[in-house]
């Protein structure tokens, strides 16, 4: 039986990158005797402009029947970001309980960090971001809109179950890596939600005595990701803080075009979703120069989640090989002049 993958190309550079890389995924999977079927869905901002909705009413029911989801990118310069986020990404993440967002940041051989003095392998950490509640909870509202006493209320929600889930995922990962977890909060200013988080870190860390635990405020963590990125192994953070810190992680390891992401239901009840971090990049749409490597790395994470380790390892390894090859084509974000198709061809050789 084939793995059935729902493929949402999305917006901007999403469609061109996804279409360029799908043949590679099919070829590598087939070489390992793995059957995979990608079914495309043209949901996103263009659909919103034409029909008033990012995806159809039965979209979530449709997606539930797939083994996994591959997402290209979401975002459009003429559609407000909160519309695209709440119209597609957040409903999928929340409905399918994709509470664990995993985002690795690796300085690959052949890639130059904007930070002076760092070489390949010096930076290698992974961020575990709580993905379905926290600061992105849809709790609040607007009142008295259009009047001088207009008011907006946005409430963060932190549950014991949701917080414990992301913390346990981070501690388990640290046990497979270097044994160090850094918890990120702002508990000096957020005296309820973040101290609750700190309390649960203390509780759960007692179950993992072999794991070293560090706690940082988010402002200090942002500074240290630039000042001492080599000191991090596994970072665990709330929805908002994890979102911000992973952009820093992507850029200190060379490019947003190298940053993969997985939105994971740890129970396996629902399909998980994998996507590059880079967004829709409307400034380069149609130029054919979008970096496909983050999508390939995201697909590697997807196959790993499906239990197809050989496919996952080969896709990740092909990215490493191309980056390490001085003669290989690279896109402009990595200092090259090659196009998307050129890089995919190099990955396919």
N, C-alpha and C positions, 0 to 999 in steps of 0.2 A: 504493500500500500504506500502510495506517495504521501509525503508531507505536503499538506495544502497550506500555502502561504498567501494570505490576503495582502495585496500590494497597493498601497495608497501613495501615488506619486506626489500628490499635493501641488504645491505652488512654486513659482520661480524656477530655480535651477533643479528642483526636485525631479520633475519628469525627465529632463535630459540626462541626469545622473543615473536615475533608476533604470531607464531604458538602456543605457550604455552598459550597465553592470549586470543585469539579469542573465544574459548569455554566459557570462563568466561563472556566476553562481551555479547555473544549471550544468555547465561543463565540469566544474570541480566536483560537484555532488555526484554526477554520473561516473566520474573516474573512480569514485569510492563505492560504487554500487548503490548509491542513495537516490531514490526517486523523489523528485520535488516538483510541485506544480505551483506556479505563481499566477494568481488571478488578480487582474488589474481592476481598480476602482477609481474613477475619475472624480473623486471628491476633493473639495478644497475651495479656495476663494473664487475661482472662476464660476464654480457652481453657485456660490453665494450671490455673486453679482447677477447671474442670470435667473436664479430661482429663489433667492432669499434664504437659503440654508446651505451650510457647508457640506452636509451629507443628508441623505433621505431619512424619513422617520423610522424606517426599519433597519437602519444601518447597524446598530449595535446587535440586534438579533441576527443579522446576517454575519457579522464578524465573529460572533460567538462560536460558529461552527468550524472555524479554521484552527489550524495547529499553532499558527503564529501570525504576526503582522509585521510587515516591513513598510516603514513610512519614509517618504522622501524628504519633504520639508513643508512647513506651513507658514504663511505670511504673505501679505500683499500690500503694496504702498497705498492703495486706495481703499483698503478695508481695515478698520481699527483693530489693533492687536487683540483687544479683549474679545472681539467678535470671533476671530479665528481661533483663539485659545479655548473659549467656552463653547465654540461651535463644533469642535472636532477633538482636539487633544485631550482636554480635561474630561469630557464625557467618556472617552475610551479608557483613560487611566482609572477613573473612579468606578465605572460600571464593572470593569474587569479586575478590580482590586489589585491594580498594578502598583502596589504600595512601595515597592523597592525600585528605586532608580539607581542604576549602577553605571558609573562613568569613569573609565580608566584614562589616565594621562601619562604618556610614555614619551620620553625623548629618544626617538629612534636613531639608529646609526645612519649617518648621512644627512641628518636634519640639524639645522643650526638654531639654537635657542636665542631669543633676544637678550637673555641674561649672559653676561660675560663669564667665561671660565667653565661652562658646563659642556660636557661631552655626552655621547650616547650612553644611556643606561644610568647616568647620574640622577635623572629625575624619573621616578617610576612610582606613582601612587594611584589609588582608586578612591573615588568619592561615592559614598552611599548616601543618597538624598531621599528623605521621606517624600513620597510622591502623590499622596491622595488627600492630605489634610493640611494642618499647619496654617501658614499664612495665606495659602491659596484656597482655603475653604470658602465655599460660596455662601457665607453667612454674613448678613448685613443688609444695607439698603440705602436708598436716597430718599430724602423727605424735603418738602418745600422747594422743589426744583424750580428755578427761575426767579425766586425771591431772594431778598437780601439775607434771609435767615436759612438759606439752603444748607443742608447738612448731609454728610456722608458718614456711614458707619461700616467699618470692615472688621470682622471679628475672626481672630485665629482660633483654630480648634486643634487641641492636642489630646488624643485619647491614649490610655495606657496600652491598648492592643496595638494601635498603629505605631506608637513610639517604640514599644518593645520589639516589634517586628523588624524595624529598620536597624535598631541597635544589635539585635541578635545576628542579623545578616552581616553586619560590619564585623562583629567579633568572630564569627565563623570564618569570614574571609581572611582576617588577620591571622588566624590560626594556620592558614594555608600559605601565608606570605611571611612577613618579617616579624609578626607578633606585636605590632604597635597600632593602637587606635587613637586618633585625635578626635575628640568631640567638640563641636563648634556650637556656641550659644551666644546670647547677649543677656545673660542672667543678671548683670548689674543694672540693667534698665528694664527688663521684662520680668518682673518679680513673681509672676505666676507660671506662665507657660514654660519659660526657660529654666526656672528652678525645678519645675516638675521634670523636665528633661534631664537636668543634672542628677536629680534623685534617682531616676531610673537607670542612668549610666552607672551610678554607684551600686545599685542593686544587682544589675546584670553583670557588671565586671567581677563581682564576687564569684560568679559561676565560671569565670575564665581566669583563674589566678595566674596562668602563664602569659597572659596578654598585658603588656604595658599600656597604661592609659594616660593620655594627656588631655587637658581641657583648655580650650582657648576661646576668648571672645572673638566674635567674627571680624572686628576691625583689626585685631592683632593677627588673626589667621590670614587675612588678606595681605597684610604686610609681610608675614613670614613666608607665604607661598612665593613671594618674589625675592625675599631676602635669604631664605634657607629652604628651598623646595625639596632638596635632597633629604631633609629630615622627616618627611611625611611618608607614611606607608598606606594606612587606611584612614580615611576621613569620613566621619558621619555627621550629618547636619540636617536641619529642618528643610522644608520645601524651598523657602525663599533663599536661605543662606546657601544651600546646596546648589541652587540655580546660579547664583552669582559666582561662587567659588569655582565652579567647573569651567566657567568662561576664563577665569584667570589660569586655571590648570591647562586649558587648551592652548592659550597663547604662550605660556612659558615653555611649552613643549614644541613650539614651532609654528603652529597654525590651527585655526579653527577647522580647517579642512582635514585634520587628522584625528578629530575627536569623535569617538563613537558613543552610543548610549543605549542602554536597555531599560525598558519599563516592564518590571517583572512581577507577575503574580506568584509569590513563593509557594502557594499551595498547588499550583498547576491546574486549578479548576478552570481557569479561563486562559485564553491565549495571551501571551506576553507580546510586547511591541518593541521594535528596535528601530533606531533612527539616528542619523548624524546630528551632532549638536549645532552645526553651522547655520541653520536657518535657510531661508529661501533666496538670500543674496540677490535682490532685484536689480542691483547695479550691474551685474554681469550676465543677466538672463539673455540667452540667445547668442552669446559670444563663443560658446563651446569651450570655455576655459575653466569651468568649475572643477574643483578637485574631487575625484570620485573615491579617494582613499578612506574617508570617514564612513562612507556608505559600505565599502567592502569590509572594514573593520566591524561595523555594526552587524553585517551579515554573518561574520565570523561568530559574534556573540549569539546571534540568533540560532545558528546551527549547534553551538555548544549547549544552548538551553534545550534544544530538541534531543540532546544526547548523541549528536553526530560529531564526536570530538575530532575525528580525522579530517572531516571537511572544514571544521572550524580552524584547526591548526594549520591546514594548508592555505586557507585564505589569509590568515594572519601572517603566515610565513612569506607568502608572495608579496605582501605589502612591505615587509621588512627587507626582502631581497631587492625590490625595486628602489626603495629609498637608499639602500646601502651601495647601489651601483652608480658610480660617478657618471656613467654614460647613459643612464636611463632617463627617459623624459619626465619632466616635472612641470606642474602647472605654475602660473605666476605667483601664487601665494607662497610657494616654496622656493622662489627665486628662479624658476625656469620660464620657458616660453611655450611649452607644449599645451595641447588641448586635452579635453576629457578623453576623447577616443584614443589618443596616443598613449595615455597612461593605461587605459584599460587593455590596449593591445600588448603593452609591455607586461602587464599582469598575466596575460593569457599565454605568453610564450612558454 
